[in-house]
Amino acid sequence: MEQSHMTSELTLLGQQRFSELFPERDTHEQVLRLLALSDFAYRILAQHPQWIEWLLDEEAMKSRDCEAIFTSTISDVSEQDAFRLLRIYRKRYWLKLMWLDLVLGNDIADSILYQSNLSEHLIASANEWAFSQVAASNGMPLDTDGQPISMLVLGMGKLGGRELNFSSDIDLIFTYPKALSTQGGRRSIEAQVFYTKVAQKLIAALDQRTVDGQVFRVDMRLRPFGDSGPLVMSFSAMEDYYQDQGREWERYAMLKARLLGKQNVYWDEFKALIRPFVFRRYIDFSVIESLRKMKHMIAQEVRRKGLRNNIKLGAGGIREVEFIVQALQMIRGGREPDLQIPSLLGALNALAKLEVIPKKVAQDLQVQYLFLRRAEQYLQAFNDEQTQTIPDDDLNQQRLCALLGVYDVEAMFSLFDEVQSGIRQEFAQVIGEEAPDFDELDPSYTSAWEHRDMSYLEIGLSQAECTQWQDVMNAFYTGINKKQIGVRGRDVLDRLMPLVLREMRDIKSAEILQSVLEIIAKIASRTAYLELLFENLGALQQLIKLCAHSSWIAQQIARYPILLDELIDPAVLYRPLPLNAYYSEIQQYFLRIDENDLELQMEALRQFKQTQQLRIAAADATGVLDIMKVSDHLTALAESIVSKAVDIAWAQMVARYGYPEGTCANAKGFAVIAYGKGGGFELGYDSDLDLVFVHNCDGSSKTVGDKSISSRQFYLKLAQRLMHLFNTRTPSGILYELDTRLRPEGNSGLLAINIESYYQYQQEQAWTWEHQALVRARMIVGEDELVKRFHAIRHDILCRQRHMDDLQGDIVKMRVKMRTHLSKDSEQEFDLKQGGGGMTDIEFLTQYIVLAFAHDYPALTRYSDNIRILEQASAESVISEREQSTLTRAYCQLREFYHLNSLNGKGKTIDAQTLLEQSTMVKSIWQAYLE
C-alpha cells in the first residue's frame, strides 16, 4: 500500500521544523516529511543535526549491519561512558528506523527484524560490559579450560521472535550454567552473588533514565517466581522450577524465548532442558482451552482499562494472530521440530508447509498481521511511546492516514475493520469462542421488549406483579433513552433484553428485576459489557442469581461493572481462595502491572479487593461459607492488600530517598498493627480499617540515597503514602477507609511511631479505652522481630494489675456514653451493635475479662478475637462454661443478623422480639460483672 501525500497542516509543520533546525540548507522533501511525521525524530535531530548527512547517505541506509558500540577495550569503559554510548547508539539507529519506515516506506518485516537485531546488539554489548565491570573487582567463574562463563540472557516475547516493535519494552530472563565461585578477584564470591551483580548492572545500563534518555524499559516479571524470584537462576534451578511449578502461561511465554548475543557451548544445553516443558511429545489439544482462558483474561483487561481502538489487544488484533500461530505450535510442536521456533512469521510459514493450515489462510494472516504491525510501528514512532491505540487527536490521525495511504479518518477505520474482522474469523476457527447456545426463544419475550409492554409475557405474573414489572421497565426505558448507546450497543441491548426477561421467568420479583436492570443501565454505554452478558448465558444467569441473593452484591456490580467478568466462570466465582493464598494471588495479579504506574497500581488494588470480595460474597450468599469463615476471608483479603500496599509505598519511598540504614525490601523495619474488627478477625464487607503504624529505627539514622532524610521522616512519609494509597478516590472508589485515631495521642500524635515509644505511651499515658482496644490488636504486617516485640508489649500491658473498681467504672462510663450517642434501640427495633445486650456489650465484656484477670491468667492475652478469648476465659475458669456458651452463641447470632442485613441493605436493626431472649441473657451477664 503506497503512502499518500501529507495534508497541508503536516506540510506546514514539517517546513517550520526544517527551517528551525536547518536554516542554511535548501528544503529537502524527505527530511521535511520525517520532521512532520515524528515528534521523536524532530527531538533527536534538534540534539544531533549533523546526523542528517548520514540519513541522506543511500548506502548507509541500505546497510543492516550493527556497528560496534564500544570501540575501546570494554573493561576500560566507565559506567558514565557506557550509559552514554548505549543511549546515543539507540537514538542514532532509531532515527534511521524512522527514516526507513516513515520516509522510505520500508517493508515492515525487514524493519522489525533489523530493529530486533539492533536491540539484541545493545543488550549483548551491555551484558558483556556489565560482566567485565563485576569481574574487575570480584574475579569471574571459569570453566575447566579456564574460560569465563558468561551470563546467558533470554529474550522473550517479540524480542525473542525477532519481531520487536519501535518503542517496546523488553522482557528478559537471566541464567547461568554452573554454580562455580569466582577466581582471580580480590576475594572469591559465589556464582549466584556474582551473576546477580551482573544482572543488576545490566538492567541499570539499559533501563536507568539519564540525561541521554533510556535504552529500554526492562521487564523481568516473566522470570521464575516473578518479582519475588531471584534475578538470575542456574540451569538446574530453572529446570527444577519449570518441571515442578511451570504454569500454562509460562509455556506460552517460553515458546518465544531466544538466547541473545554470541552463541557459546552452553546454548544447546539450555535449549535441551527447556524444550520438554514447552513442547509435549504428543499432539497437545489441551492448550486450546488454556489459550481461550488467556484470551478471556486479555478481553477482561481491555474492559478494565477501557481500551478502545486497540490494534494489539482488541478483537482481531495482533495478539489474536499470535494466539492462532502459537496455539498450533504448542499443539503440534512436540512432533514437528520445524515448529519449534520463536519467530511468528517463520512458524506461520512452517504451518503452511506442513499443511496444518491452508496456504491461502497463512498468506492472509501474514498480510493482516504485517499491516497491523506496520500501523503499530508508525504509532510508536510518532513520539517514541509504547501505544497500540488508534489516535483520537487530529494531528496523529492525519499522520496515520498519510502513512497508510488513505485520505480520511473514516477510510482509515474501515481499513482496520476489514483487516481485523479477517483475523477474528480465523481466531474463532482455531481457538474457538463458543457462540451463545440459547434455546429457541419464545416470541413473547421479544414482543414484551419491543412493544415495551409486560402483558405480552406468558410466565404466570399476577395482575399486581405485571403492574410492578411494567413500572420497573418503564423507569428502565426512560433512563436508557437518555444514554448515548450507539447503533451497535442498541443492537446488542435489543438481543439481550428478551433473554433477561426469560431468565427472570421463575423469580417474578420486581425488586430483583430492578436490581438487574440497574446494572444493565449502568453498562448500557459500554457495549463490551452488554456483549459479555449476551454471549455468556452463564454470566447472565449468575448475575440474576446473585442479585436475587443479595442487594449488596447487586449494588457492588452496578458500582463497579468490571466485576461482571467474574461471572463467566461459576466454578471460580463460588470458590474463594484458601485463607493463606491471598497474598500470593495479589503478587501474581501485580505481575502484569507496571511498577512505575502508581495510578494503575491504585486501581489494581481496588479491583483485586472488589473481585475477591465478590467471590466471598457469592459463596456467602449461597451458603458455601458461614459467617465466621466469611470474616476470616475478608480479614485475610484485607491483610494481603495492606501488605501489598506497604510494598508499593516502600518502593516509591526508597526510589526517592533511599533505604533507611540497616533495612532492605524484606526487612523494612516497619509494621502495621490492626485494631478492632481487623485485629479480631471480624471484618465485614464495608468495614473500615483501624491501623497503627510503628517502626524500629534509630532516631539518629538516615536513609542511604542521593536525597537522604532522617529515617524517622522516611517512616512518616511512608505512612502518609499508605494513607494516600487507601483513601484516594479513583474510578474504582477508595480502597478502605483508614482510621488511624487509635495511635498514641490520637490525631495529634505521629502517624508512624517507634515501637518503643508506642510501648512507653501504653505504659504511661494510655487511657483505659486504649487498653480495651489493645485487646483486639494484632500485628498484620511486619518482620518476625517486630511481631515478637509487639506480642511482648501487648502481653505486658494487658497483664498489668488494675484496680477493679476503677476499671469497671471506666468501662461502664464509656459504654453508657456510646449507647447514648449511637444506639438506635426502640420498643419496636433492636440495635444489633449498640443496643443493650448487643454486640458491643459482649465486646466490652470480653475486654473487661482480659484487663481484669490477665494479671493472674496470662493465657487470656493469647488471642485477639472475642470467640477465642471467651473460650480461653472458660478454660481458665475465669467465667463459667454456661456464660461462655451464652455469650458465644449470642455473639454469633448477632453477627449473623448484622451480616445478613449488610448483604441486603437493611440497616443495623431488627425486630425487637427476634433476639429478645439472647439479649436479655447478655444483659444479665453484664450486670453480674460490671454493675
N, C-alpha and C positions, 0 to 999 in steps of 0.2 A: 504494500500500500504506500503510495507516494505521499510525502509530506506536502501540505498545501502552503500557500503564501500566508505571511503573517498579516494580521489586521493592522490598520493604521496606528492604533494605540500601541501595539507591540513595537512597530517600526519606530515610532517616535521615542519610546523608552530606550530602544537599542541605540538610536542616534545620540540621545542625551548622554548615555553612559559611555559611548565610544568617544565623544568629544571631551568628556571629563577625563578619561584615562589616557587617551592618545591624541592630544590636541595638535601635535605636529604631523600626524600621519593622515594620508588620504583615507577616506572611508573605505572599509573593507566589508563587503556584504556578509561574508561568513562570520566574521568577528562580531559584527553588529547583531546577527541572528543569535549567536551564543549569549551575548550580553542581555538581549531581550528575553530570552527563554529561561535563563537561570540566574537567580539572585546569588547562588553559591559561586558560580563561575565569576560573576562580577566582583565578589568579595576577594576571591583568590587573585584575580588579575589586578585588583587595586593594590594588593600587597606585593605582587610579583609581576609587574607589567612586562618585564623582559622575556617572560615565558611565551609571549605572543609569537616571537620568531620561531620558537620550537613547534608551536601549533601549526604554523604555516609551512613547515618542512614536510612535504608529502612523504618522503621516505621514512622519516621518524614516526609519522602517524600510521604507516603501514606495518611497522615493526611490532611484534608481540613479545619481544624479549623483556625479561625482568632484570634490569641493571642492578649492580651491587649497591647496597645501601651504605655499608660501612667499607670505606676504601682503605683505611689503615688497619693495623693489627687489631683484631676485635677486643682482645683483653686490655688494650690501651685506651679504649673509648670510654670516657667518663659517663656517668649517668645523665648529666645535663646534656652532653652532646648526643648520646644515644637517643634520648627522648626527642630532641630537636630534629635529628636526622630522620627518624621514623615518621614524624608528623609532616615534615616538609615533603618527604617522598610520597606520602599518601595524598597530600594536596596536589602535587605536580601530576601524579598519574590519574587521579580522579578528575582533574581538569581535562586530561587527554580523553578519558572516557566520555565526558560530556561533549567534547568536540566530535568524537566518533558518533555518538548517539543523536545529539540534538542538531548537529550541523550536517554531518555526512550521511545520516540515516543508516548507520551500520547495522548489519544483521545481528539481531538481539542474541542469538545463540552464540555468536562469536564474542559479543560484548560480555556476557555473563561468564563465559569460560575465561576470558582474559582477566576480568575483574577477580575471579576466584584465584587464578594463578598469581596475580599481584598480591592478593591478600595472604595467600599461603606463603609467599616470599617474605612479606612483612613479619608474619608470625614466626616463621622458621628462623629468620635473622634475629628477631628479638629473643627467641629461645636460646640460640647459640650465644648471644651476648650475655643473657642472664646466667647461663651455665658458667661462663668464663668469670663473671663477677663473683659468684658464690665460691667457685673453685679457688680463686685468688687467695682467699683467707682460710678456707676450710679444706683444701685439697679436693680430690674427686674420687668417686667409686671407679675402680679399674677392673677389667676382666682378667682372665688368666694370662692373656697375651700382653697385659699392661696397657690396653687401650681404654680410653674413657668410655663410660656407659652413660650416654646422654638420656635426658628425659624425653619420653615419647609424647607427642601432642596429637590428640584425636580430634579432628574437625567433625562437627555434627551438622545435621540439617543441610541447608543449601551450600554451606561451605564444604561439607563432606561430599556432596554431589557435584561439586564444581559448577554450581548454578547460583552463586551469590548475587544478591541484588545491590543496588547502588549504595544505600545507606543502612545496610543490615547490621545488626549486632552479630557477634559470633559466639556460637555455643562450642565450648571446648571441654575435653576431659583429659587429665594428665595421668600418666602411668610410668612405671619403671620396671625393668626386667628382673633385677636381682637385689636382694637386701644386703648389700655389701657396704661396709663403712668406708669412709673416705681415706685416701692416702695422700701424703705429700703436703699437708697443710700444717698450720701451727699446732692444731690439735685435731684428732680424728673425731668425726661425728657420724651418727647412724644415717643410713640411706634415707629413711623417712624424713629426718630433720633436714638433710641436705636438699632433697628434691622439693620439699615444702618451701624452702627458701628460694629455690629456683622458680617455682611456680608463682610465689608471691611477687618476685621481681619481674617475671614475665608479664603477669597481669598488670602491674603498675606501668610497665613500659608501654603497654597497648591502651589501657583503659584510663589512666590518670589524665585529667584535663590540665594542660599547661597554657602558657601564653600562645603557644603554637597550635592549640586545639587538642584533639584526641584522635588516636588512630582508629580504635574500635571500642564499642561498648562490649565488654566481655561478660558473658553469662555462663556461670559454672553450675547452674542448678540441675543439669542433666546428669551430673556425676552420681555414683552410688551414694545413697542416703541423702541426696540433695544438699541443701545448705548446712545440714547438721553433720555431713560426712567430711572426712579428711580431704584436703585439696588434691592430694595425689595418693595413689594406691599402687602397690606392687602387682605384678601379673597374678600371683597366686591369690591375693586378696580379691582382685577383680573377678577371677574365675569363681571363687567361693561365693561371692555376692550374687553374680548372675545365675549360678546354678541353684542357689538356695532361696534367694529373695527377689530375683528379677521379675518385674511385672510386665504385663502385656504391652503397655505403652512404651516400656523400655526396649522391648523387641522392635517395635515400630521405629523408635528413635535410632537404635543401633544399626538399623538397615542402611542408614545414610552415613554411618561413621566411616572415616577415612583417615589414615595416618598421614601427617603432614611433614613436609621437609624432605631431607635427603634420606633415601632408604638405607637401612642397616640390617645386620644379621638377625635382629630381634623381631622384625616386622612379621615374618611368616609365623613365628611362634605365637605372637599376639592374635593374628587372624585365626589361627587354628583353635585357640582357646575360646574365642568369642563366637565362632561360626555355629556350633551346636545350639547355642542359646537363641540365635536369630532364625536359623533355618531348621525346620523339622525334616526328618528323613522321609516322612510320609506326606501325602497331599493333605494340607492342613486347612480345612474349611472353618476351623474354629475362629480364625482371625476375622472372619466376616462380621460376626456378632460383636467382637471386641472393637472393630473399626466403626461399626454402626453406633456403638455406645460413645466412642470418641467423637464421632461427628455430632451426636446429640449434645455432647459437652461443649463443642465449639459453637453450635447453634445457640446454646444456652448463654455462652459468653457474649455472642453477638447481641443477644437480647439484653443481657445485664448491662453492657456498656452502651447500649442504644446506638450500635453501629449501623449506619445506612450507607448504601452505595460502596460497600467494601468489596473490592475485587479479589481479595485473598480469602477472607473467611465467609463471605456471603454465599448464598445459593449459586451454584455454578461457577464458583471462584477457583483460584489457584489451588487452594487446599483440597478441593474435591478431585482435581486431576491427580494430585499427589496420592490421595487415598485410593483412587482407582488402580494406579500403577503399583503402589506399594502393597495393596491387598493381594493382587495377583502374584507379585514377587514372593510374598510370605507364604501364600498357598502352595506355590509350585517350586519355590527356590531351593528347597531341600533336595529335589530330584533333578533340577535343571541348573547346573553351575553357571550357565550364561546369564541367569537372572540374579546372581549374587554380586551385584554391582550397585554402588551408591547413586549413580547418575540416573535421573528420571528419564531423560531423553534416550540414553543408552538402553535402559530397561524397557522402554516403550518399543524401541526397535526390535529388541530381543523377543518381546511378547508377540510381535507381529510375525517374526521369522519362525517362531515355534508354533504359530497359528493358535495361540491362546486367545487372541482377539483378532478380528478381521483386519486385514491390511488397511482397508478404507477407514475403519474406525480409528486405528492408530494414527493415520495421517491427519484425520480431522482433529483428533485430540492434540496432536503436536502443533498444528496451526493455531488452534484455540488457546492452548497453553502459552505459546510464544507471543501471541497477541497480548494476552493479559500480562505476561512478564515484561513486554515492551512498554505497556502503559504504566506498569509499576515502576520501571526504570525511569521513565520520564517524570512521574510524580515525585520521586525521591530526589531526582537531580535538580528540581526547581529550587530547593533550599536545603539540600542535604538533610532531609528529615525522613524518618522511618514511617512512611504512611502508605496505605493501600486504598485510601478513600478518594473517590472521585470528588474533586474540589467543588465547593459551592460559591467560591468568590469569583468575580468576573475575570480578573487578570489570569488566574491559573486555568480557568475554563478555556479562555482564548488560547493559552499556550498549548493545552492538551489537544484542542481541536486542530491547531496548526500542525502539530506533530503527528496526529492520527490521519490527517488528510481529509477532514470534514469541515464544513463551513458554518455549522451552528451547533448549539448545545443539544438540541433535540435529536439531530442526526447522530451525535456522539453517543447519547444514551441508547438510541436504537441499535447502534453497533454493539455496544456492550450487552444489551439484552439478547441479541441474536447469538453472540458467542457463548454467553453464559447459559442460555437455555439448551444449547447443544451439549455442553458439558454436563448439565444437570440430568439430561436424559440418559447419558451413558453411566453417570454415577448411580442412578436408580437401577440400571441394569445389573451393575456389578455389586454394589454394596446393598442395594435394595432398601427401600423405606416402605414399610407396609402401608398400603392405602387403607383408609378407614373402612373397616369391614362392618358396615351398618346393615341391619335388617332392612327389608323393604319398608320404607317409612309410610305410615298411614297418612293419606292426604289431609286428614282433619288437622294434623299438627301444622302443616304448611298453610292451610287455609286460615287457621286461627292467627298465625303470624302475619300473613299477607293482608288479611282483612282487619287486623287489629281488633279481633272480636273473639273472646274466650268461649263464647257459647258454641263455637264450632267443635270444641274439644269433646271427645266421647270417652271420658275417663271416670265418669261417675261423680262429678262435682255436684254438690247440693247447690241450690239457688244462692244461698248465702256465701258459700265458698267461691262460686263462679263470680259473684259481685266483688269479693275480696281480690281474687286473681285479676279481674279486669282493672280494678283501681291500681294495683301494683304495676300492671303492664302499661296503663295509661301514663303513669309517672315515668316509667322507663322510656316510653316513646318520646315524651316531651323532652327529657334530658338528652336522649340520643340525637334528636333533631337539631339540637344546639351545638353539636360537636362537629369538628372538621374530620370526617372519616375518610373521605376519598372513595373513588369508584371501586377499587379493589377491596377495601375494607368493608364497604357496604355489601358487596357481593358475598364475602365470607360470612358476614353477620346474617345475611338472609338465609344462608345454608345452615348456619349454626343454630339459630333460634328455634326452628322446629325440633331439632334434636334435644335442646334444653327442655322444651315442653314435654317431649316424650319421656325423657329420663326423670321428670318430676311426677310422672303419672301415678306412682304408688305412694307418693308422700302427701300430696294435696295440701300442704301447708303454705299459705300465702306469705307467712313470715319468712320461711326458708327460701321461697321463690324470690322474695325481695332481697335477701342476703346474696343470693346467686347473681341476680340482675345488677346489684350494686357493683359487684366485681366486674361483670361484663361491661357495664357503663364506664368503669374506670379504665379499662383496657381498650375501649372501642376505637380510639385513635391510634392504637398500636397494633397494626394488622398481624404482626408476628405472633402475638399472644392469642388473637382470635383464631389464627390458623392452628396454633398449638392445641386448642380445645376442640377444634373441628376435626383435625387429623388424628387426634388421640382420644378415642371414645373413653378409654380407661381413665384418662386425666379428667375429662368432664364428669364421669361418674364419681371419681374420688372427690372432686370439688363439691358436688351436691351432697355427698355423704358427710363430708367434714362440716359443711355449712349446717347440715341437719344436727350434727352432734354439738357444735359449739359456735356461739356468736362471736367469741373472742377470735377463733381461728378465721372466721369469715372476715372480721374487721382487719386482721393482720394481712390477709391475702389482698383485700381491697386496698390497703395502705401500701403494700409492697408487692406489686404484681409479679416480680421476679420469682416469687415463691411458687408460682404456677408450674415452673419447671420441675419442682419436686414431686408433682402429682403423676408424672409419667410412669414411675416405677413403684407400684404399691409395695413390693417386697422390701424396698428400702425405706419407703415412707413410714411404715408402721413398725420399723425396727430401729430404734435409736442405737447409737454407738455404745459399746461397752464403756463403763464408767472411766476406765483407765485409758481410753483411746482418744479422748477429745483433743489433748494437746498434740499428739502425733498427727491427728487428722487436720488440725489447723495448720501445722507445719507443712503438710502435703498441699493444702489449699493455697498456701502462700508461695509455693514454688513457681506459680505462673504469674505472680505479682511483681512488678518492677520495684525493687527495694528502694529506689530513689524517688518513687512517685508517692508522696505522702497522701495526696488526695485519694488515690486508688487504694492505698493500704487502709485508710479510714473506712472507705466504702466496703472493702473486703471484710474487715472486722464485723461490720454491721450485717452484711449479707450472710456471713458464716453464722452469726448468732441467730438471725431470723430463720435460716434454713434448718438449723439444728433444733431450735425451739418448735418449729412446725412439726418436725418428726416426733419430738417428745409429746407435743400436744395431741398429735394424731394417735399415738399409742395410748395416751392418757384418756382421750375422749372415747376410745373404742374398748377400753377396759384391759388393754395389754399391760399397762403399768398401774400400780396402786399409788396412793398419794405420797407415801414415804419414798418410793422409788422415783416418782416424778421430781420431787425436791432434790433427791440425790443427783439426778441427771442435770437439772437446771443449775445446781451448785457446781458440779464438775465442769459444765459448759462455761460458766462464769469464770471459774478458776483458770481454765485454759485460755480464755480471752484476755484476762488480766495479765497472765504470764506472757502471752504473745505481745500485748501492748507494751509491757515493760521492755521486751526485746527490741521493739521498734523504736521506742523513745530512747533507749540506751544507745542504739546505733546512731541515732541522729545527734545526740549529745556528744558522743565520742568523736564523730566526724567533725564536729565544730570545735570542741575543747580538748580532745584527747582523753585518755583513760585517767581516772584518779589513781594515784600511786598505789601499787600493790594489787590492782584489780585487773580483771580480764572479762571477756564476754561470759565465761562460765563461773566467774566468781566476782560478781558485781559489787558486793558489799552493801547491797540494797535489798530491802524486803518489804512485803505488803502484808499487813495484818487485817483480816476481815472480822468485823463485828456483826452483831445482830443475826439476821437470817442467813447471811453468807457464812458467818462463823459457826452457826448452829445447824448447817446443812438443811435449811428450810426455805430456800429461795422459791418464790413464785414467778409467774410469767412476767409480771410488771414490777417486780421488786427493784428497788434501788440498791446500791452497794454502799455500805458503811465501811470505809477503809482508812487506815492509818499507815503512813509511810515512815520507815525507820532505816538507818544506815549504821555502819560501824567504823566510819572513817575517823582518822586522827584529825583533830581540829586544826592542826598546823599544816596538813598535807595539801598538795596542789595536784592539778592534772598535768599529765605529760603530753604536751602538744604545742603547736605554734601559738595558739591563743589560750594560754594557760590561765586557769582561775582556781580559786580555792576549792578543795573537794567538797566542803560544806555548801558552797554556792552551786557546785555541779549538781549535787543531790536535790537541792531546792528547785533548780531549773528542770531536773529530770521529773520531779513530782508535778511541776507546773505543766510540763509537756504531756504527762499522762492525763491530767485533768482536761487538757485541750483535746486529746485523742478521744476521750469518753464523752465529754459534754458538748462538743461542737455539733451543731445540727447540719447534717449533709442531706442529699436527696433521700437517703435511707434513714433519716432521723438521727437521734442520738444513740450512743452505744448502750450505756447505762447511765442513770442519774447517779453521779458520785457524790457522796456526802462525807466530808472529812471533819465534821464538827466534833467527833469523839476523840480527836487528837489532843494531846496535852495543851491546856489553856484554850481549847476550842478555836473559834475563828480568829482569835488574836495570837494564837501560837504558830510556830513554824510549821510549814507544810510537810517538811521532812526533818526528822529529829534523830540525833544519835541515840542508839538503843539504850545506852547507859543513862542518858538524860531522861529518856522515857521511864526507866526504872526509878530514877530519883523522884520524878514527878509522882509516880504511882505511890511511892513510899511517903512523900512529904506533903503533897498538895491535893491529891485526887479526892473528890467527894465520894460519898457512899454510892451514888448512882453511877459513878465512873467505874467503881469496883464491881457493881452489878453488871455493867456492860462487859467487863473483862471476863466474866463467867462464860460468856458466849463469844469469846475472841479466839481466833485461830490464825496462825501464820500460813498464808496460802501461796506465797512466792518468796523464795529466799534459799540460799545455800544452807547446808546442814549445820554449820557453825552458828548461824543466826537463828535457825529454827530451835536448836538446843538451848541457846541463850534465852530466847523468848519463853520457851516452856518453863525454864527455871525461874524467870521473872514472874510469870503468871502464877506458877505454883506457890512461890514465896508470898506474893501479895494476897492470894486467896486464902492461904493458910494462916494469915495473921490472926491473933486472938482479938476479938472485938467485944465491946460492951453490949450485951444483948438488948437492953432497953433502948440504947441509942440506935442500934441497928434496926430494930423493929420500928421505932419512931420515924427514922429517915425513910424506910421503905414504904410504910403506910402513908406518910405525908406525900411522897412522890406519886404514889398510886392514886390517891384521892385527887391530887392536882390534875393528873392525866384524865381520870374519869370525868371530872367536872368539865374539862375543856373539850374532850374528844368523844365521849360516849354518845351514841345515838339511841340508847335504850328508851323504850316507852312501854306502855301497857300492852300494846299490840306487837311491838317489834323488839327483838333481842339483838344487840350489837355483838357479833361473834368475836370481835377482837377486844373492844374496850368495855363491854358490858360486864356487870357483876357476875363472877363465876365464868368469865370468858377466857380467851387465850392469854391475854396479858396478865390476868390474875395468876394463872398457872406458871407463866414465865417468871413473875416476881417471886412466887413461892419457891420455885426451883433455885433462883438466885439467892434467896434468903437461906435456904438449906445449905448451899455451898459456903456462903460467907459466915454463917453462924457455926457450922460444925466441921469445916475443913481443917481447923487447927487440931482437932482430935482425930479426924478421919481424913487424912491427906489424899486418899484414893478418890475422894469426891472431885478433885480437880482434873481427873484423867480425861474427861470428855467435855465437849463444848456444846453438845446438843441436849435438849431438855429430856428426851426419852431415856437416853443412856445415863444421864445424871440421876434421874429418878430411879432407874434400875440399880445404879450403884448405891444410892442412898438406902434403898431397901435391903441390898446385900449387906450393907454395914449396920443395919438395924437402926438407922437414923430416923426412918419413917417405917410404918408398918407395911406389910405386903398389900393389905387392903387399900391403904392410902395410895400406894404406888400404882396399883391396878386401876383405881378410880381416876386418878389424875391422868394416867397414860391413856386410858380409854376415852376420857372426856376430851383430852387434848387432840387425839387423833380424829375424833368425830367433829370437833370444832374446826380443825384444819380442813377436813374433807368438805364440809359445808362451805367454808370460806373459799376453798379452791374451786368448787363447782360454781359458786356464784361468780367468781372471776371468769371462768370459762364461758359463762353465759350472760355476762354483763348485768348481773342482778344486784350489785352493790354489796354491802358488808353486813346486812341484817337479814334475819329470818323471822318467821312467826314465833312469837314469844313462847308458845306452848311446845314447840318442836323438841327443844333440848332442856326443858324446864327441870327435869329430874337430874340431869347431869350437872347443870349449872348450880343447882341447889346443893349438891354434894360437894362441889368445888368450894362454894362459899363456906360450907361447914368446916372444911379442912383449913381454909384461910383463917377463919376465926380461931381455930384451935391453935394455930402457930403465931398469928400476927395481931390478934386483938384480945 
